[in-house]
Structure formats: structure tokens, C-alpha cells
């Protein structure tokens, strides 16, 4: 329970580089805008005109990834027991889509070894928004995956997931909890999608069409869509914080989603933890608002992802040593330890069963999705 709400200038500023600093958290707040009932009705109408609903377990995983990493990544991570995979050539090299966020079935509380990776539409012509890739890594020698387009259902169909200005959502971080997928909405909070109602569209032969029209259901040529059902936004009287990435911490009571801010050349970027009910999948409200349970000035530049595990904090930062990233391991009150990290490092996912930390690299031609064993700060 928050008894005191900080002034915004009390929860901003810079920290000494490599030293994370705890700040007040009650001034960071979110409000739920829940469209679940209406969105489900809209999705039901779309499904009736398409080929119906399909479960994640039944998706046709039509693409094949290659086990292993590039020679450059292998050299960068030579002091670690690295493991990863590469997208097929088209996805590895495309300049139209950039991978950003990562989560997996262990976040969701499900069995198996499946990952989700978010990509934002950099080409933006037309704006296609966000897609996610479902990756099946159960057999590391036969890695299959499929892209799913995220959409926003409406009374008369659906459209791509865009910002208020009409640009593709950056989707810099994602968290999978039960049937819900949280997608970071940089200036606002989170979008929430229902993965239990994936729809197979009727037509995939026209990559320029989206929505329901002329007896067709199209999604820019994608076979599957997943719909937005809710969003969390910052109220006007709360202190603003950016949502550049997201990760889940199941070790806290209650569990928390950690979000954070990308800042280029200064150490003002902050992290915040948001309480979540793992049983329902929804953030925990206090008198109609979700209040951050803790917050920090991270003391690192160019943060692309972060994880917490109790008092342990792991930060993925890009362009720290020449063109390469670093993975920082830290706690409040101690200097960050450094692990070599990849070129184009992005969001983080913690795979507890293997005790490994993952990231998807973003740059065309260098898109290794890679993991290394977690080390204590």
C-alpha cells in the first residue's frame, strides 16, 4: 500500500555509471482499459468469417531455423557456454522487420520449450505493426517457427497494431503469462493480447490487404492473427516512465513484470516492477490503479532489456564495447559486473529450467538469438 506519492523530480535524475540506485515507486502508475468482452465478440465475428480459431499447439510451423550462431557471435561469447539459433535467410537478412522482445513458455507457466519473439515493422509501407514468432526448440536439431501478426479488432474488422500517431508499435519487450501476451507500448504502458484466440485467416495471397472485406479475411499475407483485448496506460497525474522493454520475475511475491527505459548516452534510464497475478495473468490493482512495487535509476546507457531475480538485476545494453553489447549483473549498492554480449542485443528472457539468459539480436545479417548461463552479480 502506497502511503506517500513522490514528486516527479524525486524519481528522476542520473546515477553513477555501473551503480544502480533505488528510488520511490508509488508515483509510477498504470490504469487498465479492458476491452476483453467486446474484443472477444469482435474476434468471434472475424473467426466465423475466416477459418476459425486455432491453438498455439496446432499452428503450422512453416519455417526452419538453424542451430548455432555466427562466427562473430561465437568469438564474442567464447568465454561462455553459449547456445542459440539463426532465423532462415529471409528473416535473418530482411530490413522490413526487426526483432525486439523475447519471452517463453516458462514465463507462461507452461511445459515444453517454446519461445516468442516480437518484431516491429521498420519498412512501414504500409504500416503492418507487430508480428511475433512462435519458435519450437523442443528438438534443438529441428527448430521450427511461425510468424503471427498482432492485430487490433474493431466493430467492423481489425487493423495492425499502431501507435496513436499511426506508426508501428516498437514492441521492445514482451511477457507471456498464461494465455495473455504483454507487449511494451513505449510511451504508454502495455498492450495485452489473447493467445487463446488465434485466428487462421481465409486468404494469404495478397500481402497488401488487411481486415474483413469482400468476403475475405486478410492479414498482409500472414496465415494467423492474435488480437488485442486490453491495454494499460499511464494516467495524466502519474509520473511518466517509458516502456522500452519488459521481463518477468516469478521469484517475487507477488510476481512482477520489470519494465525499463532506453536512453542513448546518459544514465537516467529507469526500471520499474509491476505486480502481476500469475493465476489470472492481470496486473494487480490498488484502488483502481496498478502501482509499481519498486523502481530504480539503472546507471547504464542504451538499455535494451532487463530481468530481475529477487534482488539480482540483469541489464542488456547495446553498443557498450565497440559495436558490441554488454550484459550487466548487479544489485543495489554494488558495482555492476560485466559479461560479453552480442552485437544488436535486445530484450531479455530468463529460462529457469536451464538457468540461461536469452536475447534476440536485431541487425540484418547478424540476427543470432542467443543464450548464456546466468551468473550471479
Protein Blocks (a to p, Z undefined) as FASTA:
>chain_A
ZZbdcdfklmgccddehiacdddfklpccddddfklmmmmmmmmmmmmmnojadfklpcc
fbdcdedddfklmmmmmmpccddddddfklmmpckbccfbdcdfklnopacjdddddddd
fkopacehjadddddfkbmmlccddddddddddfklcaddddfkopacfklaccdehjbc
cdddfklmpadddfklcccdfbfkbckbgcjeehiaceehiabdcddfbdcdddfkbccd
ddfbccddfkbccdddddddddfkbckbccddddddfknopacdeehiacdfbdcdehia
hiabdcdehjaccdddehkbojbccdddddehiacddddddehiacddddfknopacddd
fbghiacccddddddZZ
